[in-house]
Amino acid sequence: MRVFRICLFVGLLVGTFAGSGITAWALQPGDPARGKEVYNQYCYKCHGMNGDGKGEVGGVAFPPPANFRDPELWKGKPDSFFIDVITNGYNYGKMPPWWDVISKQDIQDVFAYIKTFRPK
């Protein structure tokens, strides 16, 4: 009887999750115009309105905030690096995480805007 109950429980569990309709989701591509709005609300105080790292707070931060206009910043770093930094923060809290403040789509949009500062 015990084996029957275990089999029944496992069967119900598998059936529940197998037919749950859970699907993977994908974000829309980043929208730089929307990203600019979010950047101007949350990011410019450190990174500056021009993305040069010279915001109101940036001058007193050590190390200084990222300068998105510096070609060296972009060398050898995939897009996922920047998405991760925006999401989870960087440098032991000098760059705070934003995963609990803005949405995943906002993070994509901010990164799309930040890329507009990247030197050609």
C-alpha positions as CSV (number, residue, x, y, z in Angstrom):
1,M,0.0,0.0,0.0
2,R,2.9,2.4,0.8
3,V,4.5,1.8,-2.6
4,F,1.1,2.6,-4.2
5,R,0.9,5.9,-2.4
6,I,4.4,6.9,-3.3
7,C,3.8,6.0,-7.0
8,L,0.5,7.9,-6.9
9,F,2.1,11.0,-5.3
10,V,5.0,10.9,-7.9
11,G,2.5,10.5,-10.7
12,L,0.5,13.4,-9.5
13,L,3.6,15.5,-9.1
14,V,4.9,14.8,-12.6
15,G,1.5,15.3,-14.1
16,T,1.1,18.6,-12.4
17,F,4.3,20.0,-13.6
18,A,4.4,18.4,-17.0
19,G,1.1,20.0,-17.9
20,S,1.5,23.2,-16.1
21,G,2.1,25.2,-19.2
22,I,5.2,26.9,-17.8
23,T,7.1,28.4,-20.7
24,A,10.3,30.3,-21.0
25,W,9.9,34.1,-21.5
26,A,12.0,36.5,-23.4
27,L,12.6,40.2,-23.1
28,Q,12.0,42.6,-25.9
29,P,15.2,44.0,-27.4
30,G,16.4,47.0,-25.5
31,D,14.8,50.4,-26.4
32,P,17.3,53.2,-26.1
33,A,14.6,55.9,-25.8
34,R,12.9,54.1,-22.9
35,G,16.4,53.4,-21.5
36,K,17.2,57.1,-21.5
37,E,14.2,57.8,-19.3
38,V,15.2,55.1,-16.8
39,Y,18.9,56.3,-17.0
40,N,17.9,59.9,-16.3
41,Q,15.9,58.7,-13.3
42,Y,18.4,56.4,-11.7
43,C,21.9,56.5,-13.3
44,Y,22.9,60.0,-14.2
45,K,23.8,61.1,-10.7
46,C,26.8,58.9,-10.8
47,H,27.5,58.3,-14.5
48,G,26.6,61.8,-15.7
49,M,24.1,63.0,-18.2
50,N,26.6,62.4,-21.0
51,G,27.7,59.0,-19.7
52,D,31.2,60.3,-18.9
53,G,31.2,59.2,-15.2
54,K,31.1,62.8,-14.0
55,G,27.7,63.0,-12.4
56,E,26.8,64.9,-9.2
57,V,27.9,62.0,-7.0
58,G,30.5,60.6,-9.4
59,G,33.2,63.1,-8.4
60,V,33.4,61.9,-4.8
61,A,33.1,58.1,-5.5
62,F,36.2,55.9,-5.4
63,P,36.7,54.2,-7.7
64,P,34.9,56.6,-10.0
65,P,31.8,55.5,-11.9
66,A,32.2,54.0,-15.3
67,N,32.8,56.3,-18.2
68,F,30.8,54.9,-21.0
69,R,32.6,57.1,-23.5
70,D,36.0,55.5,-22.8
71,P,36.8,52.9,-25.4
72,E,38.8,50.9,-22.9
73,L,35.7,50.2,-20.9
74,W,34.2,48.2,-23.8
75,K,37.2,46.2,-24.8
76,G,36.8,42.5,-24.4
77,K,33.5,42.7,-22.5
78,P,30.4,41.0,-23.9
79,D,27.0,42.7,-23.5
80,S,26.2,40.2,-20.8
81,F,28.9,41.7,-18.6
82,F,27.2,45.1,-18.6
83,I,23.7,43.5,-18.1
84,D,25.1,41.6,-15.1
85,V,26.7,44.7,-13.6
86,I,23.4,46.7,-13.9
87,T,21.5,43.7,-12.5
88,N,23.8,42.6,-9.6
89,G,26.1,45.6,-9.0
90,Y,29.8,45.7,-9.1
91,N,33.0,46.4,-7.1
92,Y,31.6,45.4,-3.6
93,G,28.7,47.7,-3.7
94,K,30.3,50.8,-5.3
95,M,27.9,50.1,-8.2
96,P,24.7,49.0,-6.5
97,P,22.5,46.2,-7.8
98,W,19.3,47.3,-9.6
99,W,17.5,44.0,-9.9
100,D,15.1,44.9,-7.1
101,V,14.4,48.5,-8.2
102,I,13.8,48.3,-12.0
103,S,12.5,45.5,-14.2
104,K,14.5,43.2,-16.3
105,Q,13.1,45.0,-19.4
106,D,14.3,48.3,-17.9
107,I,17.7,46.9,-17.5
108,Q,17.8,45.9,-21.1
109,D,16.5,49.3,-22.1
110,V,19.2,51.1,-20.0
111,F,21.9,49.0,-21.5
112,A,20.6,49.9,-25.0
113,Y,20.9,53.6,-24.1
114,I,24.3,53.2,-22.5
115,K,25.5,51.6,-25.7
116,T,24.8,54.9,-27.5
117,F,27.7,56.4,-25.5
118,R,30.1,53.8,-26.8
119,P,32.7,55.3,-29.2
120,K,32.3,54.1,-32.8
